[in-house]
Structures are given as structure tokens and as C-alpha cells.
Amino acid sequence: MSTQPAAERETVLIRSARDVTELVNSGAARGSHAKMIVLLALGGIFLDAYDLTSLAYGITQIREEFGLSPAGAGAVTASISVGAILGAWLGGVLVDRLGRYRVFMADMLFFVVSAIGCALAPNAEVLIVFRFLMGIGVGMDIPVAMAFLAEFSRLRGKGSKGSRTASWSPAWYVATSGCYLVILALYFLLPDSQHDLLWRFTVGFGAVPAIVILLVRNKYMNESPSWAANQGDLERAARILRDSYGVDAVVAEDAERPKRESKPRASLHQFRTLFARRFRPRTFQALAVALAQTFSYNAVAYGLPIIIASLLGQGDLNTISASLVLNLVFAVTGGLLGMRLANSAGAWRMTFWGFAVQLTALVVLAVIGDPSSTAWVLLALFALGGFMFAQGGGPGANFMNFASLSYPTELRGTGIGFNQGTLRVGSTLSLFFFPVLSASFGTGVFWVIAAAPLLGMVALLAKRWEPVGYDADAVEHEYQQRLATPEPARG
């Protein structure tokens, strides 16, 4: 008897977009190319984190090389986030209008050009421009990557939407750790007289993974079958199922064939739909959770080298090593735990308790203040580790579940893009003001940051919404069916 799954042996008839979505959600469609698409989407996330982290360590060197004030350093740091605001809003719309594949490929080109441009920047102004372009790439990548993760995964069980969407978190921290590994290697490879070039080599290296993804795109990358089906192109959806999943999918002769023109194009209409009565509470809660986690995370994670070097008084080697250990040991471990528990514990519970641990860690850091001994330095580093662990397993892993799984396929890109673009406002503020606030208040800045996880907990308590395991496409299909069915006349 053949050991192949039945989905690979039998012909599957496709009659509607709902059939395609159900086939993917049920887990009946499996294939090595589909798994590679998930890995490549995570590769995009890897690039996001690497590029954002690459200048976090180098900001001190950049400030010295270009003679920047604290405000100037904040402008360099925040320019990527400003670009990400525009990139996310635009990318979310384009992901729903043009498809996942096209936007993903364009995004990789952004990463290559901007990484090389930043590495060769002759002054702060040029660096800000290319860092802004890098931000556009980062902003565009999140909606498309999360759409791929959600739409090439089953609804429940192993490899589910919840766990794969949460997997962006360990991928992020692996990239962050990888960035510090690159910095550490360059630290020992370059002579002391060239250590001021560390940031340039590190940033430029970010172009390499993007080039690799571009080289393998033709063999593995494909469009989302759910998106193609929702555009009315059932033949293309069936072809993708055959190519990426190995499913013998054929469009039935009696299939529903809506005109593609009748589908509302992604535009202001899509943004308005996010605030329709059925989506409004989810949209606001997802945004509140995202804003809370990004403000505190950006201040701590991207300010990590500044915290260790300036506030804790450590040298270059200790700063690099401590940043690497905190990301690799605490953040990656937390992210893997969050991914593993996404199905059983749910996004709401993991996010709430993650915020609670972060609040505790920030209060400890604020109380310690300027450490007066090695023991206090170690306790402060442990508190930073606790913060990173909670971020990786809690809000960091799961806030994307709120933004990605609360909407059906035709609205997913716009929903993620709106969420990401708007949260980047908080990200920009934190990246800009952290160097200024830390220079002004020292360790007292932790009291300010602590307000973010507290507000996140309040937002979660306002509505206990669980996106993991929720079939947004099925619910939206039923809603549209009710709208299309006339109510019976009353006698």
C-alpha cells in the first residue's frame, strides 16, 4: 500500500475559494515546497531583525564618526522606523492587491540596495536616506511574510497558523543573535585600528541573505493559493496546490467563477472594513498590544548596547558578549517556547503573562539604578534577560497572531499593514527618544518604559479575544452568505 497521503494520490475538485482555504486549513494539503515557502518567509523576518539590529550596536561608532548630537543619533536610529511606517501601510495594500509573491520579491531588492548603501554611506545624511529605504523594505516585508505564514499553514495541530505565525519571534531573535555573532567575529578579525568600521561590515553583510533568497525564488517561491482563489482565479490556485503541495487539484466544471472585477480592490475601502463592527474590537486590541510591546521592546532591545555600555559601564567586548548571550539564551529560548505553546496556551494568555514579567523586570532595573557592584550588574543583566525571555515567548511571539489571524484572506494584508504601520509610530518615538531620555535620566528611563507593558495588560483585560484556532475565512464566508440571502417575508 502506498504511504503517500491521500491528498497526493486522489484528484481534488475545487469549486470555490472556500474549498481552497479548507484544503489548506485542514492539513490535507502538505508539501515540501510549501514548507520551503514558510522558511523563505521566515528568511524575510530574519532580514528585518538583522537590519534593525545591525546599527543598534554601531550607533555609538556612528555618533563618533559623524559627530552627532543625541538628537542626531536618534534621527539615524529612528529613520528606519519612519520608512517602516510608510512601507507597512503601502505594503499591506499591495499585498492584498498585487499578491504575496510580487511584494516579497520587490522587498528583497530593497534589502540588498539599502544594506549596501548604508554600509558605504559617506555621511549621516546619506546613511539616514538608505536607512529610511531599508525601513520601507522592513515595513513591506512584515505583511507579506505573515500572510505567507498564515496561508501556507493548517488551522490547528502541528504546523498550525498560530504556531507558525508565532515562529516569527524565534526567527527574529536568531537573526538578532546572528548579527551579534557577526559583530563578535569581526571584532576579532579586524585590527584594533579598524574597529570603527565594524558597523559598516555588519550592515553590508545583511545583503547576503537577501541575495540568496532572490537566487532560490524560482525553484521554491509561489503565490498563496488562498489569495489567488479569492481573486477569482481558481485555475491558478489549483496550479499552486499542485506545484507547492503535490495535490492533484482540478477546477470542477460547475465551479463558482466570480468576476475578478467584482472583488473590491485593496484601497481605502479595505481600511474602512478594518473598523467595521465585526472587526473593530479586534483591530483596536491588536493595535494596543502591538504599540505596547514595540515601545518597550525597541527601547530595551535596540538600546541594549547603550544600556550595557553606558548605564552598566561595560566595555566593548563585554557589551557585544552580553548582548549576544541575552538574545541567544533568553530571547531565542522564549521565542521557541512561545511558538510551542501558541496552540495549547493561546495568544491572549501568553501575551498577558509576558507583559507581567516585563513590567516586573523593568521595575527591578529602575530600582537597581546605577549598579554599585558586580552582583548588582549581574542582577541587572538577569532582569534584562527576563525581559527578553518574556518578550520572546509573550507579546513578541503573539502580537502578530492578533494582527494576522483576526482577518480573512482578502483583508489580512491590509490588517497587518495597518497594524504594523501604526505601531511603527510608537517604534519611531521609542527609537528617537531612548538615546535622549537615557542621556537625560540614566537608569530612571526604565520607569518610563515600564508604562508600556502595563498599558498592554490593560488592553488585554478590556477584551479576552483569542485569535489562535479561529477560522476567519469560514466566519467571513458565513457572514457574506447571510448578507446575500434575503430575509423571509413576515406574514
N, C-alpha and C positions, 0 to 999 in steps of 0.2 A: 504494500500500500504506500502511496506517495506520502511523504512527510511535509509536502508543501501545504501552506494554508489554503483553505477552500477559496479565499478571495483571489488567489493566484491561479486556480485551476478552472473556475467557473466564470462564465460570462455574466457580468453585472450590468443590468439595464438601468440607464439614467433617464428619468422622466422629468426631473425638475432640479432646481438649485438645492432644494431641501434634501434630495436624495444624495447629492454630493457631500453636503455637510454631515449628514447622518452617517455616511460611509466612513468619513474621517473620524468623527466623534466616537463611533462605536469601537474603533480599533481594528475593524476588519481589514482595513487597508494599511498594510505595512510594507516598507521597502527600504533598502539601503540608501537609495538616493534621497529619500525623504529625511532620513537621519542625517545625511551629509548636509542637507539644506539647513537643518536645525543647527548643526555645528558651524556652518558658514555664517548664519545669523548671529550666533554667539561670538563669532570672529569679529563681526561688526561692533558688538558690545565691547569686546576686548580692545579694539582700536579706540573707542570712545574713552574708556578708562585710562588707557596708556597715554593718549594725547593730553588728557586733562591733568594727569599726574606728572608728566614729563617736565613741566615747567613749575610744578609746586616746589620741588627741591631747588630748582635753578633760580627761583625768584631772587634769592639773596645775591647770587652771582650777577644776575641781570641788573639788579639795582645798582650794584657797584660798577659794573662795566659801563652802563649808560648814565650813571649819576642821577638816579631817580629819587624823588621825594617819596614819602609813604603814599601820598595820593597818586603819584605816577606809577608806583609799583602796583597799587590797587587797580589802576586803569589797565595795565598789562595783564594782570591776573583775571580781571573781570571781562576783558574783551571777548574771550571765547564764549562766555556765558551770554553776552549780548547777541553774538552771532547765533548761538543755540536757540535763543528766543525766536528769531525770525525763521531759522531752519526748521524748528519743530512745528510752528504754525503752518509754514508753507509745505513742509514735508508731509504732515498729516493729510492735508488736502490732496496733494499729488499722489500719495499712496492709495487713496480711495478713487482718484480719477484716472491715473495712468497705470496703476497696478504696482504690486510689491517689487517685482523683478527690476523694472526700469529704474525706479528710485534707488534701489540698493546699489545697482551698478554705477549710477551717477555719483552716489555717495562715496564710493571707493576712490573715484578720481579726485574728489575734494580732499580726501585724506592724504593722498600722495602729494598733490601740489602744495597743500598748506604745510605739511610736515617739512618738506624740503625748503619752502620759503621761510619758515620760522628759523630753521637751522642756519640759514645763510643771511639772516637779517642784519644789515649794517648798522641799524639804529633802532631806537624804541618805537618810532613811528611805523616803520616797515614791519617790525615784529607785531605790533598791535593789529595792523591790517591783515597779515597772514593768520594771526591767531583768531581774528574775527572770522575769516574764511573757514578755519578749522572748526570754529563753533557752529557755523552753518552746517558743515558735514556731520558733526555730532548731533545737532538738533534733528536733522533729517533722518539720521540712522535709527534713532530710538523708535519712532512709529513703525518703520518698515521691519526692523528686527523683531519687535514684539508681535507684530502681525504674523510674521513667519512662524514664530514660536507657538502662537496660539492656533494657527490654522493648519499646521502640519503635526498636530498632536491630538490624541484621543481626549474625550471629556473626563474620564475617570480612570483610576488604576495607574499602573506603572507607565511612565512616559506621558502623563496626563498634561492637559493645558496648565493646570495650577502649578505642578512641579517644574515643568519646562519654562513657564513664564518666570517662576521664581529662580530658575537656574541662571538668570542674567546676573544675579548677585554674586555667586562664587566666580563666575566668569569675569566680573568686574574686578574683584579683589585679586584674582590670579593675575590679571593684567597689571594691577597696581603693584603687586609684589614683583612681577616680571620687570616692571620699569625700574624698581629699586635694585633688582639684581643686575640690570644693565648698568645702572649708575655705579654700583659697587664694583663690577668688573672693570669699568672704565677708570674708576678711582685708582685701581692698582696697575692698570695697563699704561695709563698716561703718566708722564713725569710730572713732578710737583709743579713745575713751571707752567704746565698746560692744564691744570685743574680748572682754570676759569673757562675752559672750553667744554667741560662736562655737559652742560645743559644743551649745547649745540649738537653734540654727537647723540645724546639721548633723544632729543626731539626728532632729529633726522632719521634715526633708526625706526621711528614709527611708520615710515613709508613702506618698509619691507613687508609687513603682514598684509597691507592693502594691495600691494603688487601681487602677492601670492594668491589672494582671493580673486583678483582680476584674471589671473592666468588659468585658474581651475573653473571659472564660471561656466564655460561652455559645456563641460562634462557633467556637472552636478546641479547647477542652479536652475530653478524653474519658477514659474509663476504659481501663486496659490490657487489650487483648484476651486476653493470656495469663492474666491474673488471673481475668477473667470465665470463661474456658473451664475453668480449674482449679477454679472454684466449681461446675462442672456446668452453667453457663448458656451453652450453645453458641449459642443464638439471639442473645444479647446480644453475644457475641464476634463473630459473623458481622456483626451490625449495625455494630459498631465498625470492623471491617475495611472495610465499605462506606463508612462516613462519613469515617473518618480516612485510609484508604489508597486509596479508589476501587476496591477489589477487589470483584468481584461474587461474594461469598461466600454460600453457601447451605448450610444444615444438611441432610445426607443423611438419608433416611428410616431407614436402618439404622445411624444414628449411635449411639455409646455414650452412654447417658444415666444417669450415676451420680446417685444421690440426693444432693442438696446436704447433707442432714443427715449422710450417711456420711463427709463430709470432716471431718477433725479441725479444730476451731476453734482459732484462734490463742490460745494460753494458755501455761501452764507446760509443757504438752506440747511446744510449739514450742521453748521454751528448752532443754528436755532434749534435743531432737533435735539441737541445735547441738553437743552433746557426745557424740552417738552415735559409734561407732567410725569410721564413714566420713567424718564431718565434723570430729571433734575436733582433728586436727593443723592443719587449715586455720583453725579458729576461734581456736586459741591463737596461731598465727603472725600472722594478720590483726590480732589484738588487740595483740600485742607490737609490731608495726610501727606501728600506729596510736598507741599510747602513746608510743613513742619520738619519732615525728615531731611529735606535738602538743605534747609538753612543750617541746622545743627551739623549735618554731615560735612558740608562744604567747609564750614568754619573749622571743624576739627581735623578732618582727613586731609584737605588740601593745605590747611595751616599746620599740619603735623610737623614738618621740618622746622617751622618757625617756633612752634611750641617747645620742641625738644632742644633746639639750638639756643633760642633766646630766653624763653621762660624757665626752662630747666637747666640752662647753662652748660650744654654739652657741645663737644667739638664736632668737626665734620664727619669723622669715621663713626663715632657713636650715634650721630644723627641719622646717617644712612642705615646703619645696622639696626637701630631701634625702630626706624620706620619700616624696614623690611620685616622684622620679626612681628611687629604689631599687625601688619597687613596679612602676612603669611600664616601666622599661628592663630591669631584671633579672628580677623575678618573673614578669611577664606573658610575656616572651620565653622564660623557662624553661618556663612552663606550656604555651605553644604548641608548644615542642619536644617536651615530654613527651607531649602529645596526638598529635603527628605520628609519634613513634617507638614509640607503645604497641604497635602490631601487629608491627613488624619487630624491635624490640629486646626487647620483653616487659616485664612489670611487675617481675619479680624483678631483672633486670639494671639497669634504670633506677633502681630504689629503692636497690639496694646502692651503686651509684656515687654516687648523690645523697647518701646518708648519709656516704660517704667524704669528699666535698667539704665538706659541712657541718662534719664533725669538724675538717678542716684549717682552715677559716675561723674556727671558734671558738677553736682553739689560737692562731692568729695574733692574734685580738683580745685574748686573755688575755695573750699575750706583750707586745703593744704597751702594754697598760695605759693610763695617762693619757697621751695624746699630747702631746709637748712642742713640736711644731712643726706647721706647715701640712702638711708632707709626711707626717707620721705620721697626722694627721687624715684625709688623703686615702686613705692605705693602709688605715686602719680602715674608712672608708666603702666602699672597694673590697672588703674582706673581708666586710662586711655584704651588699654586692651579690652576692658569690659565694655566700654562704649562701642568699639569697633566690632566686637563679637555680637552685641545686641543689634547693631545696625545691620550686620550681615545676615542674621537669622530672623530679624523682626521687620521693621519698616523698610530696610534696604531691599530685602528679598520680596516683600509682599505688596509694597505700594504699587508696583507695576501690575499686580493681579487686579487691584481695584480699578486701574485705568484701562486694562486690556480686556478683561473678561466681563465687564459690565455692559458691553455693547455688542450688537450683532455685527456680522462681517462687513456689511455696507457702511457701517458707521465707525468701525473700530479704528481705522487710521486717523480719522478726524478727531475722535475722542482722545486717543493717545497724544496726538499732536497738540490739541488744545491744552491738555493736562501738562505736557512737557514744556510747551512754550510759556505757559503762565507760571509754572513753578520755577522756570529759569529767572523770572523776575526776582524771586526770593534768593535764588542762587547767585545772581549778579550782585545783589545787595550784600550778601554774606561774603562773597569773594572780594568785593571792593572795600567793605568796611572792616573786615577782620584785621588786615595789616594796620589800619588806622586805629582801631579800638585796642588791639594788643599793644601798640606803641604807647597809647594813652593810659590804659587801665591795667596793663600787665595781666596777671592771673585773674584779676577781677572781671575780665571779659567772660569767664565761664558762667557767671551769674546771668549775664545777658543771654548767652546761648541756651541756658537751661530752660528759658521760657518756651523754646520751640517744642521739645518733647512733651512738655506739659500741655500745650495747646493741641498737640496731636492726640493725646489721650482724651481730651475734652471732645474733640471732633468725632472720635470713635464711639464715645459714650452717647453722643447725640443720636446715633442710628446704628444698630447692630446689623449691618449688611454684610453677607458672606458671598463673595463672588466665585470662590473655588467650587467647582462642580455645577455651576449654574449654566444652563444651556440658553444663552442669549438669543441664538438664532431660532430655536424652537419657539421660545416665548414671543419673539417678534413676528414669526410666521403666523402664530395663532392670533396675535393682535391684528395683523393685516387681514386675515381671513374674516375676523369679526367685523372689521370695517367694510369689507366687500360684500358681506351677507346682509341683505335688507332685513330689518326687523319685521316680524309678522304683524299684520294689521290687527288692531284691537277691536273687538266687536262692541 
